[in-house]
Amino acid sequence: LLSYTAVFIEDPAEIKKLEAIANQAIDTVVPKNAIDNTIWHFPPDYHMTVKLGKLALSRRMNADPDVDSEVTLEVIGVGMNNDAIALLVTGYMSKNVKQHITLAFKTTPSASNSIPNRNWYKLKKSFPLKGVIREV
C-alpha cells in the first residue's frame, strides 16, 4: 500500500550535512541550563513530502516520469517551535503550505507542519540539496 510521495535525501554526504545542521540547531535552540530535557529525535529518513498517495498520473506517464528522478532542492530557511526543527526548501511541488524537511522532533515528525510563520527564518545564503522522488 502506497502511503506517500516525497523527495528523499539518499546521498550519504547530503545526509551527513543534514545531521550536522540538526545537531547545530539543537545545540543553538536548547539552552544549556534548560529544565525541559526532552530528548530530540531524528527522523528515520530526511524527505520533503510531495503528497499523500501516488503522484498525479500526468507526472508518472509523461515521456520523462518524475518518479525515481533526481531533484535539487534549494534550502532557503529554517523553522522551529518547541516540538520540531525543519529546513525550508524550494525546487519541487508539495502539498504542504511550507515546503520543508524535518530535521528533528520531540514527539512526531509531523510536528514540523505546525511551525508558525513567525518562526521561519531565511538563511543568509541558500544551498542545494540533492534528492530523489520516491513513492513509498
N, CA, C and O atoms as CSV, one atom per row, in Angstrom:
chain,resi,resn,atom,element,x,y,z
A,1,LEU,N,N,0.855,-1.194,0.000
A,1,LEU,CA,C,0.000,0.000,0.000
A,1,LEU,C,C,0.891,1.245,0.000
A,1,LEU,O,O,1.763,1.412,0.853
A,2,LEU,N,N,0.649,2.086,-0.958
A,2,LEU,CA,C,1.438,3.313,-1.088
A,2,LEU,C,C,0.902,4.367,-0.128
A,2,LEU,O,O,-0.293,4.664,-0.130
A,3,SER,N,N,1.790,4.935,0.697
A,3,SER,CA,C,1.297,5.923,1.646
A,3,SER,C,C,1.593,7.363,1.235
A,3,SER,O,O,0.766,8.247,1.457
A,4,TYR,N,N,2.771,7.615,0.635
A,4,TYR,CA,C,3.039,8.989,0.223
A,4,TYR,C,C,4.156,9.060,-0.815
A,4,TYR,O,O,4.904,8.105,-1.026
A,5,THR,N,N,4.238,10.223,-1.452
A,5,THR,CA,C,5.292,10.525,-2.408
A,5,THR,C,C,6.126,11.638,-1.800
A,5,THR,O,O,5.586,12.572,-1.209
A,6,ALA,N,N,7.455,11.539,-1.944
A,6,ALA,CA,C,8.330,12.536,-1.334
A,6,ALA,C,C,9.640,12.622,-2.107
A,6,ALA,O,O,9.991,11.732,-2.882
A,7,VAL,N,N,10.351,13.721,-1.872
A,7,VAL,CA,C,11.727,13.847,-2.344
A,7,VAL,C,C,12.592,13.390,-1.178
A,7,VAL,O,O,12.679,14.065,-0.152
A,8,PHE,N,N,13.230,12.236,-1.347
A,8,PHE,CA,C,14.066,11.654,-0.299
A,8,PHE,C,C,15.521,12.058,-0.486
A,8,PHE,O,O,16.043,12.052,-1.600
A,9,ILE,N,N,16.159,12.406,0.612
A,9,ILE,CA,C,17.586,12.697,0.606
A,9,ILE,C,C,18.276,11.367,0.881
A,9,ILE,O,O,18.173,10.825,1.981
A,10,GLU,N,N,18.983,10.837,-0.127
A,10,GLU,CA,C,19.557,9.497,-0.016
A,10,GLU,C,C,21.085,9.477,-0.035
A,10,GLU,O,O,21.696,8.531,0.462
A,11,ASP,N,N,21.701,10.501,-0.598
A,11,ASP,CA,C,23.158,10.558,-0.694
A,11,ASP,C,C,23.750,10.669,0.712
A,11,ASP,O,O,23.404,11.592,1.449
A,12,PRO,N,N,24.639,9.743,1.100
A,12,PRO,CA,C,25.222,9.780,2.449
A,12,PRO,C,C,25.876,11.124,2.796
A,12,PRO,O,O,25.802,11.562,3.944
A,13,ALA,N,N,26.503,11.773,1.836
A,13,ALA,CA,C,27.140,13.077,2.105
A,13,ALA,C,C,26.081,14.136,2.424
A,13,ALA,O,O,26.286,14.979,3.298
A,14,GLU,N,N,24.957,14.092,1.721
A,14,GLU,CA,C,23.865,15.040,1.972
A,14,GLU,C,C,23.231,14.759,3.337
A,14,GLU,O,O,22.882,15.691,4.062
A,15,ILE,N,N,23.080,13.485,3.686
A,15,ILE,CA,C,22.511,13.105,4.986
A,15,ILE,C,C,23.419,13.599,6.112
A,15,ILE,O,O,22.933,14.129,7.112
A,16,LYS,N,N,24.729,13.429,5.957
A,16,LYS,CA,C,25.691,13.928,6.965
A,16,LYS,C,C,25.541,15.432,7.149
A,16,LYS,O,O,25.592,15.935,8.271
A,17,LYS,N,N,25.356,16.148,6.040
A,17,LYS,CA,C,25.174,17.605,6.084
A,17,LYS,C,C,23.931,17.945,6.921
A,17,LYS,O,O,23.976,18.837,7.769
A,18,LEU,N,N,22.826,17.232,6.680
A,18,LEU,CA,C,21.586,17.495,7.419
A,18,LEU,C,C,21.735,17.144,8.896
A,18,LEU,O,O,21.236,17.865,9.760
A,19,GLU,N,N,22.421,16.041,9.189
A,19,GLU,CA,C,22.632,15.658,10.593
A,19,GLU,C,C,23.452,16.717,11.321
A,19,GLU,O,O,23.178,17.031,12.480
A,20,ALA,N,N,24.451,17.264,10.646
A,20,ALA,CA,C,25.284,18.307,11.262
A,20,ALA,C,C,24.453,19.554,11.534
A,20,ALA,O,O,24.573,20.167,12.595
A,21,ILE,N,N,23.611,19.928,10.576
A,21,ILE,CA,C,22.742,21.103,10.750
A,21,ILE,C,C,21.767,20.855,11.903
A,21,ILE,O,O,21.540,21.740,12.728
A,22,ALA,N,N,21.194,19.652,11.959
A,22,ALA,CA,C,20.244,19.315,13.031
A,22,ALA,C,C,20.915,19.412,14.396
A,22,ALA,O,O,20.357,20.001,15.322
A,23,ASN,N,N,22.094,18.843,14.525
A,23,ASN,CA,C,22.801,18.893,15.809
A,23,ASN,C,C,23.154,20.327,16.190
A,23,ASN,O,O,23.037,20.710,17.354
A,24,GLN,N,N,23.583,21.113,15.214
A,24,GLN,CA,C,23.906,22.523,15.468
A,24,GLN,C,C,22.654,23.279,15.907
A,24,GLN,O,O,22.704,24.087,16.834
A,25,ALA,N,N,21.533,23.013,15.240
A,25,ALA,CA,C,20.277,23.694,15.581
A,25,ALA,C,C,19.839,23.341,17.002
A,25,ALA,O,O,19.417,24.215,17.760
A,26,ILE,N,N,19.937,22.075,17.357
A,26,ILE,CA,C,19.551,21.650,18.710
A,26,ILE,C,C,20.463,22.323,19.738
A,26,ILE,O,O,19.987,22.838,20.751
A,27,ASP,N,N,21.753,22.319,19.480
A,27,ASP,CA,C,22.701,22.958,20.410
A,27,ASP,C,C,22.422,24.449,20.556
A,27,ASP,O,O,22.637,25.028,21.621
A,28,THR,N,N,21.944,25.062,19.485
A,28,THR,CA,C,21.698,26.507,19.481
A,28,THR,C,C,20.385,26.874,20.165
A,28,THR,O,O,20.330,27.847,20.918
A,29,VAL,N,N,19.318,26.097,19.907
A,29,VAL,CA,C,17.997,26.492,20.402
A,29,VAL,C,C,17.689,25.978,21.803
A,29,VAL,O,O,16.814,26.520,22.477
A,30,VAL,N,N,18.384,24.953,22.245
A,30,VAL,CA,C,18.102,24.413,23.575
A,30,VAL,C,C,19.096,25.012,24.568
A,30,VAL,O,O,20.289,24.717,24.501
A,31,PRO,N,N,18.618,25.845,25.485
A,31,PRO,CA,C,19.535,26.451,26.459
A,31,PRO,C,C,20.256,25.371,27.260
A,31,PRO,O,O,19.672,24.340,27.595
A,32,LYS,N,N,21.517,25.615,27.561
A,32,LYS,CA,C,22.328,24.620,28.276
A,32,LYS,C,C,21.745,24.295,29.651
A,32,LYS,O,O,21.906,23.179,30.145
A,33,ASN,N,N,21.069,25.267,30.270
A,33,ASN,CA,C,20.520,25.033,31.608
A,33,ASN,C,C,19.011,24.746,31.558
A,33,ASN,O,O,18.293,24.958,32.535
A,34,ALA,N,N,18.554,24.265,30.408
A,34,ALA,CA,C,17.118,24.039,30.227
A,34,ALA,C,C,16.598,22.970,31.190
A,34,ALA,O,O,17.221,21.924,31.376
A,35,ILE,N,N,15.463,23.251,31.789
A,35,ILE,CA,C,14.803,22.260,32.643
A,35,ILE,C,C,14.124,21.226,31.755
A,35,ILE,O,O,14.052,20.047,32.099
A,36,ASP,N,N,13.620,21.688,30.595
A,36,ASP,CA,C,12.970,20.773,29.649
A,36,ASP,C,C,14.059,19.979,28.933
A,36,ASP,O,O,14.618,20.435,27.936
A,37,ASN,N,N,14.353,18.792,29.451
A,37,ASN,CA,C,15.405,17.986,28.842
A,37,ASN,C,C,14.812,16.889,27.966
A,37,ASN,O,O,15.384,15.806,27.837
A,38,THR,N,N,13.654,17.181,27.362
A,38,THR,CA,C,13.025,16.238,26.440
A,38,THR,C,C,14.027,15.888,25.343
A,38,THR,O,O,14.730,16.750,24.814
A,39,ILE,N,N,14.068,14.643,25.031
A,39,ILE,CA,C,15.005,14.161,24.026
A,39,ILE,C,C,14.505,14.535,22.622
A,39,ILE,O,O,13.338,14.333,22.287
A,40,TRP,N,N,15.401,15.073,21.831
A,40,TRP,CA,C,15.099,15.313,20.422
A,40,TRP,C,C,15.368,14.024,19.657
A,40,TRP,O,O,16.323,13.306,19.950
A,41,HIS,N,N,14.524,13.739,18.683
A,41,HIS,CA,C,14.678,12.552,17.842
A,41,HIS,C,C,14.957,12.990,16.415
A,41,HIS,O,O,14.546,14.069,15.989
A,42,PHE,N,N,15.663,12.137,15.683
A,42,PHE,CA,C,15.890,12.384,14.265
A,42,PHE,C,C,14.941,11.492,13.478
A,42,PHE,O,O,14.668,10.363,13.888
A,43,PRO,N,N,14.440,11.982,12.358
A,43,PRO,CA,C,13.517,11.157,11.575
A,43,PRO,C,C,14.225,9.929,10.998
A,43,PRO,O,O,15.447,9.936,10.854
A,44,PRO,N,N,13.470,8.872,10.665
A,44,PRO,CA,C,14.090,7.672,10.093
A,44,PRO,C,C,14.719,7.954,8.715
A,44,PRO,O,O,15.613,7.234,8.270
A,45,ASP,N,N,14.240,9.003,8.062
A,45,ASP,CA,C,14.828,9.453,6.805
A,45,ASP,C,C,14.543,10.941,6.666
A,45,ASP,O,O,13.656,11.482,7.326
A,46,TYR,N,N,15.299,11.585,5.810
A,46,TYR,CA,C,15.056,13.009,5.539
A,46,TYR,C,C,14.332,13.112,4.207
A,46,TYR,O,O,14.810,12.607,3.190
A,47,HIS,N,N,13.181,13.766,4.216
A,47,HIS,CA,C,12.414,13.909,2.982
A,47,HIS,C,C,11.531,15.150,3.022
A,47,HIS,O,O,11.195,15.667,4.087
A,48,MET,N,N,11.166,15.611,1.829
A,48,MET,CA,C,10.160,16.655,1.692
A,48,MET,C,C,8.923,15.975,1.124
A,48,MET,O,O,8.962,15.450,0.011
A,49,THR,N,N,7.835,15.978,1.868
A,49,THR,CA,C,6.608,15.350,1.401
A,49,THR,C,C,6.076,16.098,0.188
A,49,THR,O,O,5.945,17.322,0.206
A,50,VAL,N,N,5.771,15.350,-0.862
A,50,VAL,CA,C,5.139,15.926,-2.051
A,50,VAL,C,C,3.629,15.842,-1.862
A,50,VAL,O,O,2.927,16.847,-1.965
A,51,LYS,N,N,3.133,14.631,-1.585
A,51,LYS,CA,C,1.700,14.435,-1.352
A,51,LYS,C,C,1.460,13.068,-0.755
A,51,LYS,O,O,2.312,12.183,-0.841
A,52,LEU,N,N,0.305,12.899,-0.152
A,52,LEU,CA,C,-0.107,11.583,0.311
A,52,LEU,C,C,-0.537,10.797,-0.918
A,52,LEU,O,O,-1.174,11.354,-1.812
A,53,GLY,N,N,-0.204,9.529,-0.978
A,53,GLY,CA,C,-0.551,8.702,-2.127
A,53,GLY,C,C,0.405,8.901,-3.297
A,53,GLY,O,O,1.502,9.439,-3.148
A,54,LYS,N,N,-0.052,8.445,-4.478
A,54,LYS,CA,C,0.770,8.495,-5.690
A,54,LYS,C,C,0.808,9.879,-6.309
A,54,LYS,O,O,-0.059,10.719,-6.066
A,55,LEU,N,N,1.834,10.090,-7.112
A,55,LEU,CA,C,1.901,11.303,-7.931
A,55,LEU,C,C,0.766,11.278,-8.942
A,55,LEU,O,O,0.241,10.215,-9.272
A,56,ALA,N,N,0.394,12.442,-9.426
A,56,ALA,CA,C,-0.647,12.529,-10.457
A,56,ALA,C,C,-0.218,11.702,-11.663
A,56,ALA,O,O,0.968,11.620,-11.980
A,57,LEU,N,N,-1.185,11.096,-12.326
A,57,LEU,CA,C,-0.912,10.249,-13.482
A,57,LEU,C,C,-0.086,10.998,-14.540
A,57,LEU,O,O,0.805,10.415,-15.156
A,58,SER,N,N,-0.378,12.268,-14.747
A,58,SER,CA,C,0.355,13.046,-15.755
A,58,SER,C,C,1.841,13.134,-15.411
A,58,SER,O,O,2.678,13.214,-16.310
A,59,ARG,N,N,2.174,13.120,-14.119
A,59,ARG,CA,C,3.567,13.199,-13.675
A,59,ARG,C,C,4.266,11.845,-13.783
A,59,ARG,O,O,5.494,11.768,-13.832
A,60,ARG,N,N,3.461,10.776,-13.820
A,60,ARG,CA,C,4.021,9.435,-13.857
A,60,ARG,C,C,4.130,8.905,-15.284
A,60,ARG,O,O,4.980,8.063,-15.572
A,61,MET,N,N,3.270,9.397,-16.177
A,61,MET,CA,C,3.162,8.807,-17.510
A,61,MET,C,C,3.808,9.635,-18.617
A,61,MET,O,O,3.847,9.192,-19.765
A,62,ASN,N,N,4.313,10.819,-18.302
A,62,ASN,CA,C,4.895,11.625,-19.375
A,62,ASN,C,C,6.198,10.984,-19.854
A,62,ASN,O,O,6.659,10.007,-19.263
A,63,ALA,N,N,6.786,11.517,-20.903
A,63,ALA,CA,C,7.986,10.925,-21.522
A,63,ALA,C,C,9.146,10.835,-20.530
A,63,ALA,O,O,10.001,9.958,-20.651
A,64,ASP,N,N,9.175,11.721,-19.569
A,64,ASP,CA,C,10.249,11.742,-18.573
A,64,ASP,C,C,9.601,11.730,-17.189
A,64,ASP,O,O,9.497,12.776,-16.549
A,65,PRO,N,N,9.159,10.544,-16.714
A,65,PRO,CA,C,8.396,10.497,-15.451
A,65,PRO,C,C,9.192,11.035,-14.266
A,65,PRO,O,O,10.412,10.887,-14.195
A,66,ASP,N,N,8.471,11.662,-13.337
A,66,ASP,CA,C,9.110,12.258,-12.164
A,66,ASP,C,C,9.598,11.213,-11.161
A,66,ASP,O,O,10.633,11.402,-10.521
A,67,VAL,N,N,8.847,10.100,-11.021
A,67,VAL,CA,C,9.201,9.096,-10.021
A,67,VAL,C,C,10.596,8.546,-10.319
A,67,VAL,O,O,10.912,8.224,-11.465
A,68,ASP,N,N,11.414,8.443,-9.298
A,68,ASP,CA,C,12.808,7.988,-9.355
A,68,ASP,C,C,13.750,8.998,-10.015
A,68,ASP,O,O,14.911,8.683,-10.278
A,69,SER,N,N,13.259,10.204,-10.281
A,69,SER,CA,C,14.108,11.255,-10.846
A,69,SER,C,C,14.853,11.971,-9.733
A,69,SER,O,O,14.356,12.101,-8.614
A,70,GLU,N,N,16.069,12.438,-10.063
A,70,GLU,CA,C,16.820,13.247,-9.103
A,70,GLU,C,C,16.312,14.685,-9.174
A,70,GLU,O,O,16.029,15.201,-10.255
A,71,VAL,N,N,16.201,15.318,-8.022
A,71,VAL,CA,C,15.735,16.697,-7.912
A,71,VAL,C,C,16.721,17.446,-7.021
A,71,VAL,O,O,17.222,16.897,-6.040
A,72,THR,N,N,16.992,18.687,-7.366
A,72,THR,CA,C,17.805,19.505,-6.475
A,72,THR,C,C,16.888,20.492,-5.766
A,72,THR,O,O,16.275,21.355,-6.395
A,73,LEU,N,N,16.804,20.353,-4.462
A,73,LEU,CA,C,16.047,21.289,-3.649
A,73,LEU,C,C,16.992,22.403,-3.224
A,73,LEU,O,O,18.193,22.176,-3.074
A,74,GLU,N,N,16.464,23.590,-3.032
A,74,GLU,CA,C,17.267,24.712,-2.535
A,74,GLU,C,C,16.820,24.981,-1.096
A,74,GLU,O,O,15.651,25.277,-0.847
A,75,VAL,N,N,17.752,24.876,-0.160
A,75,VAL,CA,C,17.443,25.146,1.241
A,75,VAL,C,C,17.533,26.651,1.439
A,75,VAL,O,O,18.599,27.245,1.271
A,76,ILE,N,N,16.395,27.273,1.801
A,76,ILE,CA,C,16.337,28.735,1.877
A,76,ILE,C,C,16.064,29.272,3.278
A,76,ILE,O,O,16.152,30.478,3.510
A,77,GLY,N,N,15.730,28.374,4.221
A,77,GLY,CA,C,15.414,28.859,5.553
A,77,GLY,C,C,15.371,27.738,6.570
A,77,GLY,O,O,15.548,26.563,6.249
A,78,VAL,N,N,15.129,28.140,7.809
A,78,VAL,CA,C,14.995,27.185,8.909
A,78,VAL,C,C,13.819,27.623,9.767
A,78,VAL,O,O,13.569,28.816,9.939
A,79,GLY,N,N,13.103,26.646,10.300
A,79,GLY,CA,C,11.965,26.942,11.171
A,79,GLY,C,C,12.008,26.062,12.390
A,79,GLY,O,O,12.552,24.959,12.357
A,80,MET,N,N,11.421,26.562,13.484
A,80,MET,CA,C,11.411,25.756,14.694
A,80,MET,C,C,10.288,26.177,15.630
A,80,MET,O,O,9.835,27.321,15.625
A,81,ASN,N,N,9.862,25.225,16.421
A,81,ASN,CA,C,8.985,25.504,17.553
A,81,ASN,C,C,9.437,24.582,18.676
A,81,ASN,O,O,10.518,23.999,18.593
A,82,ASN,N,N,8.641,24.440,19.713
A,82,ASN,CA,C,9.062,23.604,20.848
A,82,ASN,C,C,9.127,22.127,20.510
A,82,ASN,O,O,9.719,21.343,21.252
A,83,ASP,N,N,8.514,21.735,19.380
A,83,ASP,CA,C,8.403,20.315,19.052
A,83,ASP,C,C,9.138,19.875,17.800
A,83,ASP,O,O,9.259,18.674,17.555
A,84,ALA,N,N,9.635,20.814,16.997
A,84,ALA,CA,C,10.262,20.409,15.736
A,84,ALA,C,C,11.231,21.460,15.224
A,84,ALA,O,O,11.119,22.645,15.538
A,85,ILE,N,N,12.186,20.995,14.426
A,85,ILE,CA,C,13.128,21.860,13.715
A,85,ILE,C,C,13.110,21.385,12.267
A,85,ILE,O,O,13.205,20.185,12.009
A,86,ALA,N,N,12.989,22.321,11.313
A,86,ALA,CA,C,12.888,21.937,9.910
A,86,ALA,C,C,13.617,22.939,9.017
A,86,ALA,O,O,13.863,24.082,9.404
A,87,LEU,N,N,13.956,22.478,7.808
A,87,LEU,CA,C,14.545,23.356,6.802
A,87,LEU,C,C,13.493,23.708,5.764
A,87,LEU,O,O,12.757,22.838,5.300
A,88,LEU,N,N,13.421,24.974,5.400
A,88,LEU,CA,C,12.518,25.454,4.362
A,88,LEU,C,C,13.203,25.244,3.017
A,88,LEU,O,O,14.354,25.642,2.836
A,89,VAL,N,N,12.497,24.618,2.070
A,89,VAL,CA,C,13.098,24.313,0.773
A,89,VAL,C,C,12.192,24.730,-0.378
A,89,VAL,O,O,10.985,24.897,-0.202
A,90,THR,N,N,12.778,24.895,-1.545
A,90,THR,CA,C,12.033,25.088,-2.791
A,90,THR,C,C,12.655,24.154,-3.822
A,90,THR,O,O,13.708,23.565,-3.575
A,91,GLY,N,N,12.010,24.018,-4.969
A,91,GLY,CA,C,12.599,23.223,-6.033
A,91,GLY,C,C,11.701,22.130,-6.567
A,91,GLY,O,O,11.958,21.592,-7.644
A,92,TYR,N,N,10.640,21.787,-5.828
A,92,TYR,CA,C,9.672,20.809,-6.314
A,92,TYR,C,C,8.366,21.048,-5.564
A,92,TYR,O,O,8.366,21.594,-4.461
A,93,MET,N,N,7.267,20.640,-6.165
A,93,MET,CA,C,5.955,20.902,-5.572
A,93,MET,C,C,5.734,20.089,-4.297
A,93,MET,O,O,6.333,19.032,-4.099
A,94,SER,N,N,4.862,20.609,-3.445
A,94,SER,CA,C,4.500,19.917,-2.216
A,94,SER,C,C,3.086,20.304,-1.817
A,94,SER,O,O,2.652,21.432,-2.053
A,95,LYS,N,N,2.371,19.366,-1.210
A,95,LYS,CA,C,1.026,19.659,-0.697
A,95,LYS,C,C,1.106,20.544,0.544
A,95,LYS,O,O,0.125,21.196,0.904
A,96,ASN,N,N,2.262,20.572,1.198
A,96,ASN,CA,C,2.411,21.371,2.409
A,96,ASN,C,C,2.472,22.859,2.072
A,96,ASN,O,O,3.045,23.252,1.056
A,97,VAL,N,N,1.882,23.673,2.928
A,97,VAL,CA,C,1.914,25.124,2.742
A,97,VAL,C,C,3.365,25.591,2.724
A,97,VAL,O,O,3.746,26.411,1.889
A,98,LYS,N,N,4.161,25.077,3.630
A,98,LYS,CA,C,5.595,25.374,3.668
A,98,LYS,C,C,6.331,24.096,3.256
A,98,LYS,O,O,6.242,23.071,3.932
A,99,GLN,N,N,7.050,24.172,2.149
A,99,GLN,CA,C,7.840,23.018,1.719
A,99,GLN,C,C,9.018,22.905,2.668
A,99,GLN,O,O,9.786,23.856,2.815
A,100,HIS,N,N,9.174,21.754,3.315
A,100,HIS,CA,C,10.212,21.629,4.325
A,100,HIS,C,C,10.691,20.192,4.493
A,100,HIS,O,O,10.052,19.240,4.044
A,101,ILE,N,N,11.828,20.070,5.150
A,101,ILE,CA,C,12.385,18.781,5.544
A,101,ILE,C,C,12.535,18.823,7.058
A,101,ILE,O,O,13.221,19.694,7.592
A,102,THR,N,N,11.900,17.889,7.750
A,102,THR,CA,C,12.020,17.825,9.207
A,102,THR,C,C,13.416,17.334,9.577
A,102,THR,O,O,13.867,16.292,9.102
A,103,LEU,N,N,14.093,18.101,10.433
A,103,LEU,CA,C,15.440,17.731,10.885
A,103,LEU,C,C,15.419,16.995,12.214
A,103,LEU,O,O,16.171,16.042,12.421
A,104,ALA,N,N,14.545,17.446,13.118
A,104,ALA,CA,C,14.477,16.854,14.458
A,104,ALA,C,C,13.095,17.145,15.041
A,104,ALA,O,O,12.436,18.115,14.667
A,105,PHE,N,N,12.673,16.284,15.964
A,105,PHE,CA,C,11.354,16.444,16.576
A,105,PHE,C,C,11.367,15.818,17.959
A,105,PHE,O,O,12.234,15.005,18.281
A,106,LYS,N,N,10.387,16.210,18.778
A,106,LYS,CA,C,10.291,15.635,20.124
A,106,LYS,C,C,9.298,14.479,20.175
A,106,LYS,O,O,9.588,13.451,20.787
A,107,THR,N,N,8.124,14.626,19.539
A,107,THR,CA,C,7.120,13.560,19.630
A,107,THR,C,C,6.838,12.897,18.279
A,107,THR,O,O,6.805,11.670,18.189
A,108,THR,N,N,6.636,13.690,17.240
A,108,THR,CA,C,6.322,13.128,15.924
A,108,THR,C,C,6.885,14.036,14.820
A,108,THR,O,O,6.849,15.259,14.957
A,109,PRO,N,N,7.401,13.455,13.733
A,109,PRO,CA,C,7.962,14.275,12.662
A,109,PRO,C,C,6.966,15.282,12.080
A,109,PRO,O,O,7.359,16.357,11.628
A,110,SER,N,N,5.682,14.932,12.092
A,110,SER,CA,C,4.674,15.834,11.510
A,110,SER,C,C,4.493,17.112,12.326
A,110,SER,O,O,3.790,18.021,11.886
A,111,ALA,N,N,5.106,17.201,13.499
A,111,ALA,CA,C,5.028,18.430,14.299
A,111,ALA,C,C,5.598,19.624,13.526
A,111,ALA,O,O,5.254,20.772,13.809
A,112,SER,N,N,6.461,19.351,12.558
A,112,SER,CA,C,7.038,20.447,11.756
A,112,SER,C,C,5.984,21.153,10.918
A,112,SER,O,O,6.183,22.300,10.516
A,113,ASN,N,N,4.857,20.483,10.645
A,113,ASN,CA,C,3.773,21.123,9.880
A,113,ASN,C,C,3.110,22.259,10.652
A,113,ASN,O,O,2.431,23.098,10.060
A,114,SER,N,N,3.302,22.291,11.963
A,114,SER,CA,C,2.643,23.331,12.756
A,114,SER,C,C,3.610,24.414,13.240
A,114,SER,O,O,3.284,25.163,14.161
A,115,ILE,N,N,4.791,24.503,12.630
A,115,ILE,CA,C,5.692,25.605,12.960
A,115,ILE,C,C,5.050,26.889,12.446
A,115,ILE,O,O,4.771,26.996,11.252
A,116,PRO,N,N,4.810,27.864,13.319
A,116,PRO,CA,C,4.124,29.083,12.873
A,116,PRO,C,C,4.982,29.932,11.926
A,116,PRO,O,O,6.211,29.876,11.964
A,117,ASN,N,N,4.309,30.715,11.078
A,117,ASN,CA,C,5.001,31.573,10.099
A,117,ASN,C,C,6.085,32.423,10.739
A,117,ASN,O,O,7.162,32.587,10.167
A,118,ARG,N,N,5.812,32.963,11.918
A,118,ARG,CA,C,6.782,33.862,12.558
A,118,ARG,C,C,8.044,33.133,13.003
A,118,ARG,O,O,9.037,33.776,13.343
A,119,ASN,N,N,8.023,31.803,13.006
A,119,ASN,CA,C,9.174,31.023,13.454
A,119,ASN,C,C,10.011,30.462,12.300
A,119,ASN,O,O,10.848,29.583,12.505
A,120,TRP,N,N,9.780,30.975,11.088
A,120,TRP,CA,C,10.594,30.587,9.932
A,120,TRP,C,C,11.547,31.735,9.630
A,120,TRP,O,O,11.136,32.895,9.587
A,121,TYR,N,N,12.809,31.415,9.422
A,121,TYR,CA,C,13.830,32.434,9.179
A,121,TYR,C,C,14.581,32.120,7.891
A,121,TYR,O,O,15.005,30.986,7.666
A,122,LYS,N,N,14.739,33.137,7.052
A,122,LYS,CA,C,15.503,32.981,5.801
A,122,LYS,C,C,16.984,32.839,6.119
A,122,LYS,O,O,17.494,33.501,7.023
A,123,LEU,N,N,17.673,31.978,5.379
A,123,LEU,CA,C,19.121,31.855,5.523
A,123,LEU,C,C,19.787,33.012,4.786
A,123,LEU,O,O,19.250,33.511,3.797
A,124,LYS,N,N,20.943,33.436,5.260
A,124,LYS,CA,C,21.701,34.479,4.552
A,124,LYS,C,C,22.155,33.959,3.204
A,124,LYS,O,O,22.198,34.703,2.224
A,125,LYS,N,N,22.495,32.673,3.156
A,125,LYS,CA,C,22.932,32.075,1.901
A,125,LYS,C,C,22.280,30.707,1.766
A,125,LYS,O,O,22.476,29.829,2.606
A,126,SER,N,N,21.500,30.535,0.699
A,126,SER,CA,C,20.844,29.243,0.482
A,126,SER,C,C,21.879,28.226,-0.013
A,126,SER,O,O,22.988,28.590,-0.402
A,127,PHE,N,N,21.494,26.948,0.009
A,127,PHE,CA,C,22.391,25.910,-0.515
A,127,PHE,C,C,21.569,24.768,-1.111
A,127,PHE,O,O,20.439,24.521,-0.689
A,128,PRO,N,N,22.147,24.067,-2.103
A,128,PRO,CA,C,21.426,22.975,-2.768
A,128,PRO,C,C,21.490,21.682,-1.979
A,128,PRO,O,O,22.411,21.460,-1.192
A,129,LEU,N,N,20.502,20.834,-2.199
A,129,LEU,CA,C,20.408,19.547,-1.559
A,129,LEU,C,C,19.821,18.588,-2.585
A,129,LEU,O,O,18.721,18.815,-3.090
A,130,LYS,N,N,20.541,17.524,-2.896
A,130,LYS,CA,C,20.069,16.559,-3.904
A,130,LYS,C,C,19.152,15.515,-3.281
A,130,LYS,O,O,19.419,14.994,-2.198
A,131,GLY,N,N,18.067,15.223,-3.989
A,131,GLY,CA,C,17.143,14.208,-3.532
A,131,GLY,C,C,16.587,13.425,-4.702
A,131,GLY,O,O,16.859,13.740,-5.861
A,132,VAL,N,N,15.797,12.386,-4.389
A,132,VAL,CA,C,15.180,11.528,-5.405
A,132,VAL,C,C,13.700,11.396,-5.079
A,132,VAL,O,O,13.323,11.177,-3.928
A,133,ILE,N,N,12.862,11.533,-6.111
A,133,ILE,CA,C,11.414,11.400,-5.913
A,133,ILE,C,C,11.073,9.915,-5.813
A,133,ILE,O,O,11.375,9.134,-6.715
A,134,ARG,N,N,10.442,9.542,-4.706
A,134,ARG,CA,C,10.054,8.147,-4.463
A,134,ARG,C,C,8.602,8.086,-4.016
A,134,ARG,O,O,8.089,9.001,-3.372
A,135,GLU,N,N,7.959,6.990,-4.372
A,135,GLU,CA,C,6.622,6.694,-3.852
A,135,GLU,C,C,6.798,5.529,-2.880
A,135,GLU,O,O,7.283,4.463,-3.256
A,136,VAL,N,N,6.399,5.745,-1.630
A,136,VAL,CA,C,6.591,4.692,-0.619
A,136,VAL,C,C,5.272,4.364,0.079
A,136,VAL,O,O,5.237,3.503,0.959
